[in-house]
Amino acid sequence: MSVRDIIQFLKEVRDELKQVTWPSPQLVKNATIAVIVLTLIVSVYLWVLDIGFSKIISYIMER
């Protein structure tokens, strides 16, 4: 691969990046908040399931 090929590649990359529709800062902020909230909800749900299954298994093992 020659230097000319690398320069051509970088020019093409620049041209392609000009065509990208970038999200607005507000959209990025909203999406980030949504991901964090959903992650917290799923984490609490799995934590409750873990506690429940632990209690069930402890109950079964004691018998």
Secondary structure, DSSP 8 states (H G I E B T S, - for coil): --HHHHHHHHHHHHHHHHH-----HHHHHHHHHHHHHHHHHHHHHHHHHHHHHHHHHHHHHH-
